[in-house]
């Protein structure tokens, strides 16, 4: 499939199943929009359960021979894919920006993340380790083996349409599994592009399949399908609950990375300038469309005025515009997402929030076309404000003043979400205490967000099940198998 001319015309995209590009044929199609100007840049097939069945059967057949390959050979293939990603980084980054809307320099960063995820996965090929345990019986050993799960289904979100695929695909393949991706209908081209690269480097057919369509239909079919052994999903908590229910009948193994509502706590002894800079990065990168974003700021009263003044000034100074020209912020991914933000903002104001920086949706002049939203800062008085309790996923920043550290912990924990959290302080006792008392899977001390491939990205509560990255994430793509080996 030719991606080179996308942007100058409409690309008729195809699904990639069993090493073949399958045209839409008799399928209905879905338009793929450039969120910066609302132009249709591609059409994709609206896949059906039959397409899911075809892809899953191809994966099942391919996985058997793939699992028998030495892990180091599987790793070499994934490493070749990582190298191909960098060789095509310009084309890849431009494609990400066209379909998702993030500034081009941030898209290059995402391409770098794709390479890192794949390279790290390849490095794990020699780390698939088991155990030998003494038996109670003579002439016997107990072997604990780590073996592939089989066929992995990947469901990914639209905010990082390339990196989220690589985050799952790399470890799944190196562990000896086959992979079937449902590319999100808003941003399907990044996953299809990675499939093209995988085909070019010679990944055996059937190991990486990409189907397109609507999650409510084809996604559910993939989750419920008897061939599916593991479902790894990144998306909203609401979608995660539906997948949890769909997988229950067949007791599917699920990795669900869901919504977040990260508290950003700034204490009276913090480096204010450092905290403000981190708060801006953690709130507005990718137009606030990151699950680990700074979603609610708790400011100690002693520094609240200074912090707020500096934060508002930096928020107001951010540039918004054509993502190909590298502004600070590009558009939201869709008009529906802008509508959600408008509704959330109004709900917060109705609940008593005071607007400190009036941004909101932009829809005239240079912003007449596209899905634009300017930074908006509000102060709330109540921890039960909808702006504090509900995930915003956009450039709306609520501030709540606190009296002390104990109150900050209590308010931060008063949430159904438990993905990421931030603390800015110079007090070592607070730094040591927070991980014990705060019920979140990922904590950033005195820095902005941005997890690393060797860490472990895991949400608690309504933020998900399982996790990704590092040795613990890699282990999730493997079964443990116990063998009682007697030689008597």
Long-range contacts (C-beta under 8 A, 24 or more apart in sequence): 1-192, 1-196, 3-91, 3-95, 3-189, 3-193, 3-196, 4-91, 6-41, 6-42, 6-95, 6-98, 6-189, 7-34, 7-41, 7-94, 7-98, 10-40, 10-41, 10-42, 10-43, 11-41, 11-42, 11-43, 11-189, 12-42, 12-43, 13-42, 13-43, 13-44, 13-45, 13-188, 13-189, 13-192, 13-212, 14-45, 14-192, 15-44, 15-45, 15-47, 15-51, 15-55, 15-209, 15-210, 15-211, 15-212, 16-192, 16-195, 16-196, 16-199, 16-208, 16-209, 16-210, 17-51, 17-54, 17-55, 17-58, 17-209, 17-210, 17-211, 18-54, 18-55, 18-58, 18-62, 18-205, 18-206, 18-209, 19-199, 19-204, 19-205, 19-206, 20-205, 22-51, 30-185, 30-212, 30-213, 30-214, 32-99, 32-185, 32-186, 32-187, 32-188, 32-189, 33-99, 33-186, 33-334, 34-98, 34-99, 34-101, 35-99, 35-100, 35-101, 35-330, 35-331, 35-332, 35-333, 35-334, 35-370, 35-371, 36-101, 36-322, 36-323, 36-324, 36-330, 36-331, 36-369, 36-370, 37-369, 37-370, 38-369, 38-370, 38-371, 41-98, 41-99, 41-189, 42-99, 42-188, 42-189, 44-183, 44-185, 44-188, 44-212, 44-213, 45-212, 45-213, 46-212, 46-213, 46-214, 47-182, 47-211, 47-212, 47-213, 47-217, 47-218, 48-213, 48-217, 48-218, 49-217, 49-218, 49-221, 51-211, 51-213, 51-218, 52-180, 52-182, 52-211, 52-218, 52-221, 52-222, 52-225, 53-221, 53-225, 55-180, 55-209, 55-211, 56-151, 56-153, 56-180, 56-209, 56-222, 56-225, 56-227, 56-228, 57-227, 58-205, 58-206, 58-209, 59-151, 59-178, 59-179, 59-180, 59-206, 59-207, 59-209, 59-227, 60-150, 60-151, 60-178, 60-227, 61-206, 62-178, 62-204, 62-205, 62-206, 62-207, 63-148, 63-150, 63-151, 63-176, 63-177, 63-178, 63-206, 63-207, 65-204, 66-173, 66-176, 66-177, 66-178, 66-204, 66-207, 67-147, 67-148, 67-176, 67-177, 69-176, 71-125, 71-126, 71-128, 71-174, 71-176, 72-125, 72-126, 74-125, 74-173, 74-174, 74-176, 75-121, 75-122, 75-123, 75-124, 75-125, 75-126, 75-174, 76-122, 76-125, 77-173, 77-201, 77-202, 77-203, 78-118, 78-121, 78-122, 78-170, 78-173, 78-174, 79-118, 79-119, 79-122, 80-201, 80-202, 81-118, 81-194, 81-197, 81-198, 81-201, 81-203, 82-114, 82-115, 82-118, 82-119, 82-122, 82-170, 83-201, 84-197, 84-200, 84-201, 85-111, 85-114, 85-115, 85-118, 85-166, 85-194, 85-197, 86-111, 86-115, 88-197, 91-193, 92-162, 92-190, 92-193, 94-324, 95-189, 95-190, 95-193, 96-161, 96-162, 96-190, 97-323, 97-324, 97-330, 98-189, 99-161, 99-186, 99-187, 99-188, 99-189, 99-190, 100-158, 100-159, 100-161, 100-186, 100-187, 100-190, 100-333, 101-287, 101-323, 101-330, 101-331, 101-332, 101-333, 101-371, 102-286, 102-287, 102-323, 102-330, 103-323, 103-326, 103-327, 103-328, 103-329, 103-330, 104-323, 104-324, 104-325, 104-326, 105-326, 106-285, 106-286, 106-330, 107-323, 110-160, 110-162, 110-163, 111-162, 113-160, 113-162, 113-163, 113-166, 113-167, 114-162, 114-163, 114-165, 114-166, 114-194, 115-166, 116-453, 117-163, 117-166, 117-167, 117-170, 117-453, 118-166, 118-169, 118-170, 120-170, 120-453, 120-454, 121-170, 121-171, 121-173, 121-174, 121-474, 122-170, 122-174, 124-171, 124-174, 124-471, 124-474, 125-174, 127-471, 127-474, 128-175, 128-478, 135-484, 135-486, 137-486, 138-488, 139-486, 139-487, 139-488, 140-484, 140-485, 140-486, 140-487, 140-488, 141-485, 142-482, 142-483, 142-484, 142-485, 143-482, 143-483, 143-485, 144-480, 144-481, 144-482, 144-483, 145-480, 145-481, 145-482, 145-483, 146-475, 146-478, 146-479, 146-480, 146-481, 147-176, 147-478, 147-479, 147-480, 147-481, 148-175, 148-176, 148-177, 148-477, 148-478, 148-479, 149-175, 149-177, 149-229, 149-230, 149-253, 149-477, 149-478, 149-479, 150-177, 150-178, 150-227, 150-229, 150-230, 151-177, 151-178, 151-179, 151-180, 151-227, 151-228, 151-229, 151-230, 152-177, 152-178, 152-179, 152-180, 152-228, 152-229, 152-230, 152-231, 152-232, 152-477, 153-179, 153-180, 153-181, 153-182, 153-222, 153-223, 153-225, 153-228, 153-230, 153-231, 153-232, 154-179, 154-180, 154-181, 154-182, 154-232, 154-233, 155-182, 155-215, 155-219, 155-222, 155-223, 155-231, 155-232, 155-233, 155-234, 155-235, 155-243, 156-181, 156-182, 156-183, 156-184, 156-191, 156-233, 156-234, 156-235, 157-184, 157-234, 157-235, 157-236, 158-184, 158-186, 158-187, 158-333, 159-286, 159-289, 159-290, 159-291, 159-333, 160-286, 160-290, 161-187, 161-188, 161-189, 161-190, 161-191, 162-190, 162-191, 162-193, 162-194, 164-234, 165-190, 165-191, 165-194, 166-194, 167-234, 167-468, 167-469, 168-232, 168-468, 169-194, 169-208, 171-473, 171-474, 171-476, 171-477, 172-232, 172-477, 173-203, 173-207, 173-208, 174-474, 175-474, 175-477, 175-478, 176-478, 177-229, 177-230, 177-477, 178-206, 178-207, 178-208, 178-209, 179-207, 179-208, 179-209, 180-209, 180-210, 180-211, 180-222, 180-228, 181-208, 181-209, 181-210, 181-211, 182-211, 182-212, 182-213, 182-215, 182-218, 182-219, 182-222, 183-210, 183-211, 183-212, 184-215, 185-212, 185-213, 185-214, 185-215, 186-333, 186-334, 187-333, 188-212, 215-239, 219-243, 220-246, 223-247, 223-252, 224-249, 224-250, 226-250, 228-252, 229-253, 230-254, 230-255, 230-476, 230-477, 231-255, 232-466, 232-468, 232-476, 233-257, 234-258, 234-291, 236-391, 237-391, 237-416, 237-417, 237-462, 237-463, 240-464, 244-465, 254-465, 254-466, 255-464, 255-465, 255-466, 255-467, 255-468, 255-476, 256-464, 256-465, 256-466, 257-291, 257-457, 257-458, 257-459, 257-463, 257-464, 257-466, 257-467, 257-468, 258-291, 258-419, 258-459, 258-462, 258-463, 258-464, 259-291, 259-391, 259-393, 259-417, 259-419, 259-462, 259-463, 260-291, 260-292, 260-293, 260-295, 260-391, 260-417, 260-419, 260-420, 260-459, 260-463, 261-295, 261-296, 261-388, 261-389, 261-390, 261-391, 261-415, 261-416, 261-417, 261-419, 262-292, 262-293, 262-294, 262-295, 262-296, 262-419, 262-420, 262-421, 262-422, 262-440, 262-449, 263-295, 263-296, 263-297, 263-298, 263-408, 263-411, 263-412, 263-415, 263-421, 263-422, 264-294, 264-295, 264-296, 264-297, 264-298, 264-421, 264-422, 264-424, 265-298, 265-402, 265-408, 265-412, 265-421, 265-422, 265-423, 265-424, 265-425, 266-297, 266-298, 266-299, 266-300, 266-303, 266-307, 266-424, 267-300, 267-303, 267-405, 267-408, 267-423, 267-424, 267-425, 267-427, 267-430, 268-300, 268-302, 268-303, 269-425, 269-426, 269-427, 270-303, 270-424, 270-425, 270-426, 270-446, 271-424, 271-426, 271-446, 272-303, 272-306, 272-307, 272-310, 273-310, 274-424, 274-446, 275-307, 275-424, 275-446, 276-307, 276-310, 276-311, 276-314, 277-314, 277-448, 278-422, 278-424, 278-446, 278-447, 278-448, 279-307, 279-311, 279-397, 279-448, 280-311, 280-314, 280-315, 280-318, 281-448, 281-449, 282-422, 282-444, 282-448, 282-449, 283-315, 283-375, 283-395, 283-397, 284-315, 284-318, 284-328, 284-329, 284-375, 284-395, 285-449, 287-329, 287-330, 287-331, 287-332, 287-373, 287-394, 287-395, 288-392, 288-393, 288-394, 288-395, 288-396, 289-332, 289-333, 289-337, 289-393, 289-394, 290-449, 291-393, 291-419, 291-420, 291-459, 291-463, 292-419, 292-420, 292-442, 292-449, 292-451, 293-393, 293-449, 294-397, 294-422, 294-449, 295-391, 295-392, 295-398, 296-387, 296-388, 296-398, 296-400, 297-397, 297-398, 297-399, 297-400, 298-400, 298-401, 298-402, 298-408, 298-411, 298-412, 299-399, 299-400, 299-401, 299-402, 300-401, 300-402, 300-403, 300-404, 300-408, 301-401, 301-402, 301-403, 304-399, 304-401, 308-356, 308-377, 308-379, 308-399, 311-377, 311-397, 311-399, 312-356, 312-357, 312-377, 315-357, 315-359, 315-375, 315-377, 315-397, 316-357, 316-375, 318-375, 320-362, 320-367, 320-372, 320-374, 321-366, 329-375, 329-395, 331-370, 331-371, 331-372, 331-373, 332-371, 332-372, 332-373, 332-394, 333-371, 334-371, 335-371, 337-371, 337-393, 337-394, 338-371, 338-372, 338-373, 340-393, 340-394, 341-373, 341-392, 341-394, 341-396, 344-386, 344-387, 344-390, 344-392, 344-394, 344-396, 345-376, 345-378, 345-387, 345-396, 347-386, 347-387, 348-378, 348-380, 348-385, 348-386, 348-387, 348-396, 348-398, 349-378, 351-380, 351-382, 351-385, 351-386, 351-387, 352-380, 352-381, 352-382, 352-385, 353-378, 353-379, 353-380, 353-385, 353-387, 353-398, 354-378, 354-379, 354-380, 356-399, 359-395, 359-396, 383-411, 383-414, 389-415, 389-416, 391-417, 405-430, 409-434, 409-437, 409-438, 412-438, 412-440, 413-437, 413-438, 413-439, 415-461, 416-461, 416-462, 417-459, 417-461, 417-462, 417-463, 418-459, 418-460, 418-461, 418-462, 418-463, 419-459, 419-460, 419-463, 419-464, 420-444, 420-449, 422-449, 441-467
